[in-house]
């Protein structure tokens, strides 16, 4: 019996030892698998965290894109509204021009006894209006028909700059100005840099800067829109333009009128080396109330004070009474004595322009009228107004 007990004990101990060894072997083989599974769990958690972060970033990007899309929609709507206003303004301008030309045509009939000026004629104030002026090749022929030798070419609001290759083919006809204007705030011309304009002037293809519209001008006092500005003539940005133009010997054409003459005088006196061409200064003060253009008396007071000031008689020159009580001519078509005295007193300080374009019929009618006005002056004075004064300013 004692022997059997020891045998049983031995068997039990053998089983226990063998089982423990098997457990250790099994545990050793499972450990790598457990560690692998734990590693996979850790990677999954990392991937999940990264996915959550990416999702948050994607949401931020989606929000940004939504804001950008809304901004683009707003910009597009603003552009559409600006285009509508521009089209309306152009239609209004066409109506106004038609009225002016009807008056001019009636005046031409009254000039039967006046011999027109037949010499060289430059239009010192001519607007480029974008697509309507698509073919300068054809328009050069229209200038021939109107008897106009050269035009100072000013961009209209929002007009695409004239391709240099086209204008250079007609460099004998077109004198381009580089455009920068406060008033065109809804158009690209309002955001051009000084460096961009300087580069154009240095090319010597562009001969001046303008037409710059500031407050005190009729366009600046119209209802809010693309042709509205409330910027002083002596605004620092415009003073920068004047200084830059002085470096390059280029004139600056500015629209500014009553009641801001003090601001305008500060602009003119900023740099005496810069010729300032005062757009429409001869336009009637009663034409665009309440802005009020200057009078003969005001011009006579300013010219002796500012040796770099030149007066552009375009626009109002096309009107006769009663539409324009301060216009250049009397109801009978003769030049007013006050204007004749001014022209003779300052023969080298005034230029003439039509302020029209691009309808060839209108240009021809306006040019015919202008030649009849100039025909009333002594030949030497008529030549100065017709081309010599503007030629001295822009074709040095």
Secondary structure, DSSP 8 states (H G I E B T S, - for coil): -HHHHHHHHHHHHHHHHHHHHHHHHHHHHHHHHHHHHHHHHHHHHHHHHHHHHHHHHHHHHHHHHHHHHHHHHHHHHHHHHHHHHHHHHHHHHHHHHHHHHHHHHHHHHTTTTS----S--EEEEEEE-GGGG--HHHHHHHHHHHT--EEEEEE-TT-----HHHHHHTTTTEEE-B---SS-TTSGGGG--HHHHHHHHHTTS--EEEEEE-TTSGGGGSSSSTT-----TT-HHHHHHHHHHHHHT-EEEEE--TT-HHHHHHHHTT-TTS-EEETTTTS-TTTTTTT----HHHHHHHHTT-TTEEEE-TTGGG--TTS-TTSSB-TTS-B-HHHHHHHHHTTTSEE------S-HHHHHHHHHHHHHHHTTS-HHHHHIIIIIHHHHHH--
